Amino acid sequence: METRAHKVRSALRRQRVTINDVASELGMTKSTVSRALNDYPDISDSTRLRVREAARTLGYRPLANAQAIRTGRLRAIGLVLQLNEHDRHRPFLADFLAGISQAASAAGWTVTVSTATSDEDTLRLLSNLAQEHKADGFILPRTLWQDPRIEFLRETDIPFVLYGRTGKPDGCAWFDITSEAAAEDAVKCLYDLGHRRIGFIPGEMKYTHARLKLEGYKAGLKACGLAYDPDLVSAAALNRRQGAATAEQLLSQRCPPTALVCTVDRAAIGAYLAADRFGLKVGSDLSIISYDGIEEGEYQTPPLTTFSANVADAGERLTHLLIKRINGAAPESLRELSPASFVARGSHGPVRKTPAELADIISIANHQVEE
């Protein structure tokens, strides 16, 4: 006698939409539908969209275990976040993860996230996740110019995509923001406002984005006919304390800059502290343009002018690229760049004081502190 549980299972099997149902609905072969659903590179975008729409309309859901057995893939994306990075607490992380998880979920994939406390710990986790088959490939955020994660994954033939670029691009797929163009545009903007002494507060040169922004700063000077002056480039600054110290150093020169371009917003916020110490008003006495778009910049007085990137969109694009890479697409065909958005606020404006006038104000402020 058939049990109730058996009847329920039989009913569910009859109701479940199969890949054959989707293929029949579209008049396609089962193989074409399967390859479209799994993002194989030989399937056109239009076909992929038709198949996904039909699968959604019919209510088709692939059986994860069956797919894993058949393809040897878990349909899992790996991400190792390093907690000792300077921006580990930035609000962008939530948006970045949301973009990844939403794109993965829409494609029928999952996301495996681990946290590391050092470079060595990151490599250990990447190795463990790959060996234990908990991820089919990895998204690597915050790329380094010489990145041991890339070398490890390249040598072990594990698929990966970069959020950023790197010094050795062979075998690398990436999505990145053209931060070098943002730095160049910042210099041009300040030049058009009359500034001729434009200082630069960089990030650490081990990060690719810091190198690119420095190149952009130099390109902006060249485009404006200004000579590159190494005295106008400070030491690296990644936080408020370092930003204040480096801005003070730049402003204390005999011929100080009338404007600053900063690699990260937290350093720019520190530059506000240096300006206040010298009795300078940001936006009039001293112009500042930065990069990141963190919420804290909006609440400065005046609000910080900056460049920002849509990190949720970055997470989504990286997920799509990684799935294509896992399915066999050549890494050189998976490279995308997107511009940063200029957020004009109140921290930049026309030059109002000459470097000599600024030097006099700063000298008086330093003398008063010494007394």
C-alpha positions in Angstrom: 0.0 0.0 0.0 1.4 3.4 -1.0 2.2 5.6 2.0 1.2 9.2 2.3 4.9 10.3 2.2 5.4 8.3 -1.0 2.4 9.9 -2.6 3.7 13.4 -1.6 7.1 12.6 -3.1 5.5 11.3 -6.3 3.4 14.5 -6.6 6.4 16.7 -6.1 8.3 14.8 -8.8 5.4 15.2 -11.2 5.2 18.9 -10.4 8.9 19.7 -10.6 9.9 21.5 -13.8 12.9 19.9 -15.5 15.5 21.1 -17.9 13.7 19.1 -20.6 10.5 21.2 -20.0 12.5 24.4 -20.5 14.1 23.1 -23.7 10.8 22.0 -25.1 9.2 25.4 -24.3 12.0 27.2 -26.2 12.5 24.7 -29.0 16.1 24.3 -28.0 18.2 21.3 -27.2 18.7 20.3 -23.6 22.5 20.9 -24.0 21.9 24.5 -25.2 19.6 25.2 -22.3 22.1 23.7 -19.8 25.0 25.6 -21.2 23.0 28.9 -21.1 22.0 28.3 -17.5 25.6 27.6 -16.6 27.0 30.7 -18.4 29.2 28.9 -20.9 31.1 31.4 -23.1 29.9 29.8 -26.4 26.3 30.9 -25.7 25.2 34.3 -26.8 23.9 36.9 -24.3 20.5 37.0 -26.0 20.1 33.2 -25.8 21.2 33.2 -22.2 18.6 35.8 -21.3 15.9 33.9 -23.2 16.7 30.7 -21.4 16.9 32.4 -18.0 13.6 34.1 -18.5 11.9 30.9 -19.6 13.4 29.0 -16.6 12.1 31.7 -14.2 8.6 31.8 -15.8 8.3 28.0 -15.7 9.7 27.8 -12.2 12.7 25.7 -13.1 15.1 25.1 -10.2 18.3 23.1 -10.8 19.1 20.4 -8.3 22.4 21.5 -6.8 23.6 18.0 -5.8 22.9 16.6 -9.2 24.8 19.5 -10.9 27.8 19.1 -8.6 28.0 15.4 -9.4 27.6 15.9 -13.1 29.9 19.0 -13.5 32.3 18.6 -10.6 31.3 22.1 -9.5 29.5 23.4 -6.4 28.4 26.6 -8.0 30.0 28.4 -5.1 31.9 31.7 -5.2 34.7 32.2 -2.7 35.7 35.4 -1.0 38.4 35.9 1.7 38.3 39.2 3.4 41.5 40.4 5.2 40.6 42.0 8.6 43.9 43.8 8.9 43.3 45.9 5.8 43.0 49.6 6.4 39.4 49.8 5.1 38.0 46.7 6.8 35.3 48.7 8.6 34.3 50.8 5.6 30.5 50.9 4.9 31.3 49.9 1.3 31.8 46.3 2.5 28.1 45.7 3.1 27.2 47.1 -0.4 30.0 45.0 -2.0 28.8 41.8 -0.4 25.2 42.6 -1.3 26.2 43.0 -5.0 28.0 39.7 -5.0 25.3 37.7 -3.1 22.4 39.1 -5.2 24.1 38.4 -8.5 25.2 34.9 -7.3 21.6 34.1 -6.1 20.1 35.3 -9.4 22.4 32.9 -11.2 21.7 30.0 -8.8 25.1 30.2 -7.1 26.1 30.6 -3.5 28.8 32.6 -1.8 31.4 31.3 0.7 32.9 34.1 2.8 35.9 33.7 5.1 38.0 36.2 7.1 41.7 36.3 7.5 44.0 38.3 9.8 47.2 38.4 7.7 48.6 37.7 4.3 49.7 34.3 5.3 46.3 33.5 6.7 44.7 34.6 3.5 46.8 32.1 1.4 46.0 29.4 3.9 42.3 29.9 3.6 42.4 30.1 -0.2 44.2 26.8 -0.2 41.9 25.2 2.2 38.7 26.3 0.5 40.0 25.1 -2.8 41.3 21.7 -1.5 38.1 21.1 0.5 36.1 22.1 -2.6 34.1 24.7 -0.9 34.5 27.2 -3.7 34.9 26.9 -7.5 36.7 30.2 -7.8 37.5 33.4 -6.0 37.0 37.1 -6.1 40.1 39.0 -4.9 39.4 42.5 -3.6 42.0 45.2 -2.9 44.7 44.0 -5.3 48.4 44.5 -4.7 51.0 45.4 -7.4 52.8 42.2 -6.4 50.0 40.0 -5.1 50.9 36.5 -3.6 47.2 35.5 -3.8 47.3 35.9 -7.6 50.5 33.9 -7.9 49.1 31.1 -5.7 45.8 30.8 -7.7 47.6 31.1 -11.0 50.0 28.4 -10.2 47.3 26.1 -8.9 45.0 26.8 -11.9 42.1 27.9 -9.7 39.8 30.4 -11.4 39.8 34.0 -10.0 38.8 37.6 -10.8 40.3 40.7 -9.4 38.6 43.8 -8.0 41.5 45.9 -9.3 44.5 45.4 -11.5 48.0 44.2 -10.8 51.6 44.4 -11.9 51.7 41.1 -13.8 48.4 40.9 -15.7 49.0 37.6 -17.5 46.1 35.1 -16.8 44.1 37.7 -14.9 40.5 38.7 -15.3 39.3 41.9 -13.5 36.7 44.6 -12.9 38.2 47.9 -11.8 37.4 51.6 -11.4 39.6 54.0 -13.4 40.9 55.8 -10.3 43.9 57.1 -12.3 41.4 59.1 -14.5 39.8 60.4 -11.3 43.1 61.7 -10.0 43.9 63.3 -13.3 40.5 64.9 -13.5 40.9 66.3 -9.9 44.1 68.0 -10.9 42.5 69.5 -14.1 39.5 70.7 -12.1 41.8 72.5 -9.6 43.9 73.9 -12.4 40.8 75.4 -14.0 40.0 77.0 -10.7 43.4 78.8 -10.7 45.5 76.5 -8.6 49.1 76.0 -9.6 50.6 74.5 -6.5 48.6 71.2 -6.1 49.8 68.7 -3.5 49.2 65.0 -3.4 48.6 62.7 -0.5 49.1 59.1 -1.8 48.2 55.7 -0.4 50.7 52.8 0.1 52.4 51.9 -3.1 51.9 48.2 -2.5 48.3 48.7 -3.5 47.7 48.9 -7.3 45.1 51.7 -6.9 47.6 53.9 -5.1 50.1 53.6 -8.0 47.4 54.3 -10.5 46.3 57.4 -8.7 49.8 58.7 -8.5 50.2 58.1 -12.2 46.9 60.0 -12.7 48.1 62.9 -10.6 51.3 63.2 -12.7 49.2 62.9 -15.9 47.0 65.7 -14.7 50.0 68.0 -14.0 51.4 67.2 -17.5 48.1 67.9 -19.2 48.0 71.3 -17.5 51.6 72.2 -18.3 52.7 72.0 -14.6 56.0 70.4 -13.6 56.0 67.5 -11.3 57.5 68.5 -7.9 58.3 65.6 -5.5 58.1 68.1 -2.6 54.4 68.3 -3.3 53.9 64.6 -2.7 53.7 63.5 0.9 54.2 60.2 2.6 51.4 57.6 2.4 48.3 58.3 4.4 45.4 55.9 4.9 43.6 57.3 7.9 42.7 60.6 9.7 45.8 60.7 11.8 48.2 60.1 8.9 46.2 62.5 6.8 46.6 65.3 9.3 50.3 64.7 9.7 51.0 64.6 6.0 48.9 67.6 5.2 50.7 69.6 8.0 54.0 68.6 6.4 52.9 69.8 2.9 51.4 73.0 4.2 54.5 73.9 6.3 56.7 74.3 3.3 58.1 77.7 2.3 55.8 77.6 -0.8 52.8 75.5 0.3 50.2 74.1 -2.0 46.8 75.9 -2.3 45.0 72.6 -3.0 45.4 68.9 -2.1 44.4 65.8 -4.0 44.0 62.8 -1.6 44.0 59.1 -2.4 41.4 58.2 0.3 38.7 60.1 2.0 39.9 59.3 5.5 43.2 61.0 4.8 41.4 63.9 3.4 39.3 64.3 6.6 42.6 64.4 8.4 43.7 67.2 6.2 40.7 69.2 7.5 42.3 68.9 10.9 45.6 70.3 9.6 43.8 73.2 8.0 41.9 74.0 11.2 45.2 73.9 13.1 46.6 76.6 10.8 43.5 78.7 10.8 42.7 77.9 7.2 39.1 77.4 5.8 38.7 74.4 3.6 37.0 75.3 0.3 38.3 78.8 0.3 41.8 79.1 1.7 42.6 75.5 0.9 40.9 73.2 -1.7 40.7 69.5 -1.2 39.5 66.8 -3.6 39.6 63.1 -2.6 38.5 59.6 -3.6 36.3 57.0 -2.0 32.8 58.5 -1.4 32.5 57.4 2.2 29.5 58.8 4.1 31.6 60.5 6.7 32.9 62.9 4.0 29.4 64.3 3.5 29.3 65.5 7.1 32.5 67.5 7.2 32.4 71.3 7.2 32.3 72.0 4.3 31.3 68.6 2.9 34.1 66.8 1.1 34.4 66.8 -2.7 35.3 63.3 -3.8 35.1 60.6 -6.4 33.0 57.6 -5.7 32.3 54.1 -7.2 29.2 52.0 -7.1 30.6 49.1 -5.2 27.4 47.1 -5.3 27.6 47.2 -9.1 31.3 46.2 -8.8 30.3 43.1 -6.7 27.7 42.2 -9.3 30.0 42.5 -12.3 32.8 40.6 -10.5 30.3 37.7 -9.9 29.3 37.5 -13.5 32.9 37.6 -14.6 33.9 34.9 -12.2 31.1 32.5 -13.3 32.2 33.0 -16.9 35.8 32.3 -15.9 34.9 29.2 -14.0 33.0 28.0 -17.1 36.1 28.3 -19.3 36.2 31.9 -20.7 39.7 33.2 -21.3 40.8 35.7 -18.5 42.0 38.2 -21.1 38.4 38.4 -22.4 37.1 39.2 -19.0 38.5 42.7 -18.2 36.1 45.6 -17.5 36.8 49.2 -16.4 34.3 51.7 -15.2 34.7 55.4 -14.3 34.3 56.9 -10.8 31.6 59.5 -10.3 32.5 63.0 -9.3 30.7 64.2 -6.2 31.1 68.0 -6.2 30.6 69.5 -2.7 32.1 72.4 -0.8 35.7 71.5 -0.2 37.1 72.8 -3.5 36.9 76.3 -5.1 38.8 79.1 -6.8 42.2 79.9 -5.5 41.9 82.8 -3.0 45.3 83.0 -1.4 48.7 82.8 -3.0 51.2 80.2 -1.6 53.1 83.2 -0.1 50.0 84.4 1.7 49.3 80.9 3.0 52.9 80.5 4.2 52.5 83.7 6.2 49.3 82.5 7.9 50.8 79.1 8.6 54.0 80.6 10.0 52.0 82.8 12.4 50.0 79.8 13.5 53.1 77.7 14.1 54.8 80.6 16.0 51.7 80.9 18.3 51.8 77.2 19.0 55.5 77.4 20.0 54.8 80.2 22.4 
